[in-house]
C-alpha cells in the first residue's frame, strides 16, 4: 500500500491546526486540577463539561452552521463509535487524574501514539523510519519532562490513564479510517453529543450524591468546556483530515509541554533542567514532522483491502 501524498499547503494547514488544538488540549489537566481543588468530583466534572460543550455546539450550529448538521447514517455511526471510545476514555482520564500527580498522569496519557502505531500496524499500514525516530525522541522527552524523583505510585490510577490513552488512540484511528471525507464540524458535533450521552449515563449509574458546585468550580468547568473540549476538538478533527491519525498523535505529544508551561506560569510550578531538556526533545520531534511524508490511509484503500473491517468487527 502506498501512502497518500498531500500537497504542501494542505500539510502545513494540518500541522498548524493540530498544534493549535494542542495548546487547548494542554490546558485540560490544569483546569481539571483546579476543579478538584474546588471539590468537584471526577464523574460530575466530566458530565458538566461534556454536556455543556455539546449544548453550546448545538446552539452555535443551529444559528450559524446549519449546513454541518445533516449527516449520512453511516458517517453518523462512525461518529458514535468515536464518541463512545472518547467518552469512556475521558471518564478514565479524569478518574485517574484524581488519584495520581498531574505529571505522571500526563506521561501515561501522552503515550497514546504507541497505541495508534499498534492499531495501524495491526491493520497492515506501513510506518516510516522517520515516524519511529520521532516517536523515540518524543517518548524520551516525555519521560524527562515528567521526571519528579522517587514517589509512591497508585497502580489503579496508572491503569486508568493507560486505558484512557488507548481509547483516545482508537478514536483517532477510527476517525481516520471511516470519516476522512466528512466535514470536521459535523464530526465534532456528533462525537461530542455521543460523549455527552455516554458520560451522563455513567454519572447517573455512578450513584454518588449530587453536591453544589462553588463559583471556583464553575469557573474551572467553563474553562475545561471551552478550551480543551470545544475549541481543541474542532481544530483536532480538522487537522486529522489533513494529516491522518499517526501524524496527529505525534504532533499532539506537544500538549504535555503546553500543560507544563501553563502550570509554570499559572500554578507556580517550577521545571527542573532535565524537564527543559525533555521539552527540547519534544519540540525536535514535532519539527521533524516537516521532513516526513504523510502517513494518511485513504478510506478507499482500506475498503479495497478489507483491513479496517478485521479490526472493528
Secondary structure, DSSP 8 states (H G I E B T S, - for coil): -------HHHHHHHHHHHHHHHHHHTTHHHHHHHHHHTT--HHHHHHHHHHHHHHHHHHHHHHT-GGGT---HHHHHHHHHHHHHHHHHHHHHHHHHTTS-HHHHHHHHTTHHHHHHHHHHHTT----HHHHHHHHHHHHHHHHHT---S----HHHHHHHHHHHHHHHHHHHHHHHH-TTS-HHHHHHHHHHHHHHHHHHHHHHH--------HHHHHHHHHIIIIIIIIHHHHHHHHHHHH-HHHHHHHHTHHHHHHHHHHHHHS-----HHHHHHHHHHHHHHHGGGGS------HHHHHHHTHHHHHH-
